[in-house]
Structures are given as C-alpha cells and as structure tokens.
C-alpha cells in the first residue's frame, strides 16, 4: 500500500526481473498462507470447545488472509488489463 492506503502496482516490462520475481514470491507465500489458514479454519469452527478469544483470533487471521488474497487478485487483474489484449 502506498500513501493514504492506496494500492501500489509493480509496472514493468521485465517480468523476469528481480522486483517481478520478488513480488511473485511474496504473492505465492500469501496465497499459501491463506490456503493453510482456510484448511485449518474448518477444524476450529467445528470445535465445540473453541472459546471466543480463539474464534476472534481466527477471524482476524482470516481477515488478513482475505485482504492479502484480494490484493493479489486485484494486482493480477490489473496486470491482465495492462498486458493482455481484450478478446471479443
């Protein structure tokens, strides 16, 4: 995120460059973390002994993961708009 909470996008013609690879790796880590959290969330939600604090923590982690995944999807969508021609 940039100033005032506005999203920042990496714009480069060098898809194999250092910054592009770094961004791709960070996005992959964010998606993997969200996948793991999602898999574990069902178990926590099914746990009858899960207390309010544990569920609150789960909700916060799911919120963060969803925010990251949405950022990745938005970024990738932005890249598609810029780099791929529209097909009719």
C-alpha positions in Angstrom: 0.0 0.0 0.0 1.1 3.5 -0.8 0.4 6.8 0.9 -3.2 7.2 2.1 -3.8 3.4 1.9 -3.9 3.5 -1.9 -2.7 0.3 -3.7 0.6 0.2 -5.5 1.3 -1.9 -8.5 4.6 -3.1 -10.0 4.6 -1.9 -13.6 7.5 -3.4 -15.6 8.2 -4.8 -19.0 10.7 -7.2 -17.4 8.5 -10.0 -16.0 11.7 -12.0 -15.1 13.4 -9.1 -13.3 14.3 -9.1 -9.7 11.3 -7.0 -8.5 8.8 -9.0 -10.5 10.2 -12.3 -9.1 10.2 -10.8 -5.6 6.6 -9.7 -6.0 5.6 -13.1 -7.4 7.3 -14.9 -4.5 5.6 -12.7 -1.9 2.2 -13.3 -3.6 2.8 -17.1 -3.6 3.6 -17.0 0.1 0.5 -15.0 0.8 -1.7 -17.4 -1.1 -0.1 -20.5 0.5 -0.6 -19.0 4.0 -4.3 -18.3 3.1 -4.7 -21.9 1.9 -3.3 -23.3 5.1 -5.4 -21.0 7.2 -8.5 -21.9 5.3 -7.9 -25.6 5.8 -7.4 -25.2 9.5 -10.4 -22.9 9.9 -13.0 -25.6 9.4 -11.5 -27.6 12.3 -11.5 -24.6 14.6 -15.1 -23.8 13.6 -16.2 -27.4 14.3 -14.5 -27.4 17.7 -17.3 -27.1 20.3 -14.6 -26.1 22.9 -13.3 -23.2 20.9 -13.6 -20.1 23.0 -14.4 -16.6 21.9 -10.8 -15.5 22.0 -9.7 -18.3 19.7 -12.5 -17.6 17.3 -11.8 -13.9 17.4 -8.1 -14.6 16.6 -9.2 -16.9 13.7 -11.5 -14.2 12.4 -8.6 -11.7 12.5 -6.3 -14.1 10.7 -8.9 -14.9 8.1 -9.5 -11.2 7.6 -5.8 -10.6 7.0 -5.5 -13.5 4.6 -8.6 -12.5 2.6 -7.2 -8.9 2.4 -3.9 -10.3 1.0 -5.6 -12.6 -1.5 -7.9 -9.8 -2.6 -4.8 -7.6 -3.1 -3.1 -10.4 -5.2 -6.3 -10.9 -7.3 -6.6 -7.1 -7.8 -3.0 -6.8 -8.8 -3.1 -9.8 -11.2 -6.3 -8.4 -12.7 -4.6 -5.0 -13.2 -1.7 -6.8 -14.9 -4.1 -8.7 -17.2 -5.8 -5.4 -18.1 -2.5 -3.8 -19.0 -0.7 -6.8 -20.6 -3.3 -8.9 -22.5 -5.4 -7.7 -25.4 -9.1 -8.0 -25.0 -10.7 -10.8 -26.9 -14.1 -10.4 -28.4 
